[in-house]
């Protein structure tokens, strides 16, 4: 990974820049990629002074502004031109880095990626994908970003992007792609899914048709396609329910003497379970469809999540997710102008 | 409850008519309402012979046909005119019963309710609501039925119906009504939620604005309003995740000796927790917006769920959910013809 350079937005997360810096040092030590920490040079320098960086290729690139969680996505990109997130993507555009990792405002990250590096030709809307643990491994749900009002063609592109990501990164030869609906029968669905279903059946993907909400966790589908509104609901309902189950279970366990003893004995099992569903193990959410690689991390990411996200970004670059996507668009897309589209995208 | 008559579709569930009959006997014994078991008189008679019905007002009303899970909703209503579900609603229309309980095809139940008893004037789309347990009690999510492509006015009606149900049945004076969105800030949402948000702000409800998926389980909102597509995803994702968490946790617990001992000691706590989230404790899902009371049960309902659903139906009749809804529509609705609408509805 010597030749791969990752731009890390050092000012994004809730505990920036400490977590970003520590994660960068750990990732560089583990995998050997070069890292550019983007943001306030004084604060990053102070954080970096706490670590031994002997033999690591870690640089600082100064950026004077910070996009906050309250900034609107477009304002952040247009008004704060020297923000750490925008400058990170500038480095990708200028060829000084191949990927961006940020734990900042995800809407702004998506907007900056689109604005600076542009979309891959043929992709109308970039998407944010999330890796979720399931009974048999992991699946990818997209979009979970801001594409709240989608057309069928947008969902078609999400399906292609999800297919490519899962094949290249998760190593599944023929990812099962499903369209999230309110039932698995063909007569189910809404206006959006019915037309999308028609489009997806025409593609040379391993499209398994409609899947239901429960399939997100069954492990019977690898790529779950939905619009960003529904994807957000899927993630937030899951977070809320998992927390509620944890809280209720703890209450019941603590209110009984023997159960309390039992809980103490079972603790290693609970911890192993927690590790299984811990997002920090997976890193971040890939931003797909832009001419560059982006990994968006949870604002509250810890060092482990940040480290894994940087590794994940380097993996995406190494496994050429974007180039493969351009090729696949050429092969799969049923757009009449697909060839022309790909010729332009290929010049990137 | 002597004067209340509940029509129970005895042929609907996976274990019909045994579960329906046993549930009816238990409910009549517990609360004293009259029950009409609708369906095949021979099979119901055989099932009823296994129980002591001394002192109970339980009758059989023959219906020769059964709507299966494979029947389409409209075909079921139009083609199978002597089906147990349609005949159950006929009894309500004729004044021989005040409510229907069915564990059959929920789309057909909704269609039969609409077709036979008609909608309450002023309500464009009836909805199916589900009671979900949360950290502080219970909340109501609607629609979880088949309204997949909704207009803002439909969601407005769902909000009003949810408000009335929670106030009358759950006894909360000022139910907090939230609109499910992809974030709590006003700038979030899609086309549907933005316009609905505008409508709901004008109503004299305790409308708290956008809520997120995680709020379904936080206990900070009493009525969660969404379209039927999103509502279905909320429920199915929840079911799938709860099952997956249970399975993964059991695997971890069983793979460790001390954890296994711990699990045995903690079992009463796990059982108490299970009871807390068991839908059988709540009965069924109220069908709101028709000129009659309908409770739709899970196809796999057990006797407890069926018993509780019958009790719930009687409770809705006794607490005059529908009459209150008509009054509230009059007071709350900002439709120009609300008064006329309610005058007609009131003649029911």
Interface residues (C-beta under 8 A of the other chain):
Chain A: X72 X134 X135 X146 X148 X149 X180 X181 X182 X183 X187 X188 X189 X190 X191 X193 X212 X213 X214 X215 X216 X217 X218 X226 X227 X228 X229 X230 X232 X233 X234 X235 X236 X237 X238 X239 X240 X241 X242 X243 X244 X245 X247 X248 X249 X252 X253 X255 X256 X258 X259 X261 X262 X263 X264 X265 X266 X267 X268 X269 X270 X272 X273 X276 X277
Chain B: X72 X134 X135 X146 X148 X149 X180 X181 X182 X183 X187 X188 X189 X190 X191 X193 X212 X213 X214 X215 X216 X217 X218 X226 X227 X228 X229 X230 X232 X233 X234 X235 X236 X237 X238 X239 X240 X241 X242 X243 X244 X245 X247 X248 X249 X252 X253 X255 X256 X258 X259 X261 X262 X263 X264 X265 X266 X267 X268 X269 X270 X272 X273 X276 X277
